[in-house]
Amino acid sequence: MGSNLLTPLAGIVITPGLHLQRKLGPLTINVDIVWATLIAGAVVITLGLILRSKATSGVPGKFQLAWEMAVGAVQTQVDDSIGPRGAAVVPLALTLFVFIFTCNLFEALGIGSPIDFLPAPTSDINLPLAMALYVIVMVHRAAIKNRGVKGYFAHYFAQPFPKKLFFVNAFMNGIEELVKPVTLTLRLFGNLFAGGLMLALLAALVDWKFGSYGVIGGVLSSVFTVVWKLFDMAIGAIQAFIFALLTILYFDSAMAPDQPH
Amino acid sequence: MPLATSNFLVPNGTFIVVLIAFIIVLYVITKYVLPPLNAALSERQEQIRGELEAADKAKADAEEADVERRAVLEQARTHAREIISQAQTTADQIVTSATAEGQAVHDRIVTAADAEVVVARQAAVEEVTARVGEIVLAAAERVIGREIQTSDHQDLIDEAIAAVRAETSGAAAGAGGAR
């Protein structure tokens, strides 16, 4: 028992990346992540359609006001950084924020078991990667639309240093463009994945015994879990916001007029 | 359904499914949720702008009406002052003319009265003068108890009359001087 007191988590096995899986031809599907994603999507679409049926130009209710605040915040951010040209970015950034926020809230439902019934879909690498790649592809498409194919490539050689150093420019810009989707993915995934791990660790704390007083670990686990989940919901909101904000900023640099440096 | 652990940093087929799910959500939000919300927002902005404009207009109207009201009030005050000053002038004129007329009437009456007084006095003096001789003689007869011959004392009588006349005319002149 003494060794258990000093090392409360000794002998606990946490298995990150454990999923209900099914083979679909050559593909492996994480079934729990898929249904959690579908449920999150259904929640967002349902809330959206409820709004659609209720939207009024008169005095808005709290529900409509919440949507309007989100749209207003995104709209303001887009207007401030990109300007009127960025109108097309608003739906994407808004969807990203609302959808990621909804997904992140699922973590409040988890109990830290190896398989949660409704895991946060963003705590699996696939969804953050899918969204990040979608964003990056759209950003490059917007850049090509803005600068033309030739201008698009020339842009990477022309700045930030004088044209003589085009090789350095290309190298630096290349690294930056490659890193963008990776950081966008891993930032979101890492935060939510860590949140799940934290829940698993707190759940394992139940096993911590102090002599014959077996409840101490359970009490601590319960209290810490509540505190952590509140904190984790704030993290979820912040990460959703950051993802949407970075999307807007990436579009901003892609749609900015090409100035000589 | 098998439980399996894979490297959590390596994406798998889930990627394709969740990408499609995300694109569907994006499509629905873009096509069906945002347009009505934006329409409601811009319509409300339009309404608010209209209401603000109406409020501005109402305010301008009220200010205009206020200015007009003040002008009318000022005009009315000026008019009232004019009326009052005219009335004052008229009253002054009436008083002045009435005073003058009264004075004239008064003077006329007084002058006429003075003249009458002088005539009456003159008449009284004449009458007294005419009768004083007789009265004096009658009084003297009673006093001495016998008839007095007028002719005997004519000089004395004349002297007395002259004294009376001088006395009365002196008194009349004194009365006239006091007027």
Interface residues (C-beta under 8 A of the other chain):
Chain A: T15 P16 G17 L18 H19 L20 Q21 R22 L24 P26 L27 T28 I29 N30 V31 I33 V34 T37 L38 G41 V44 I45 G48 L49 L51 R52 A55 T56 S57 G58 P60 Q64 W67 E68 V71 V90 P91 L92 L94 T95 V98 F99 P114 I115 P121 D124 I125 N126 L127 L129 A130 M131 L133 Y134 F193
Chain B: M1 P2 L3 A4 T5 S6 N7 F8 L9 V10 P11 N12 G13 T14 F15 I16 V17 V18 L19 A21 F22 I23 I24 V25 L26 V28 I29 T30 Y32 V33 L34 P36 L37 N38 A39 A40 L41 E43 R44 Q47
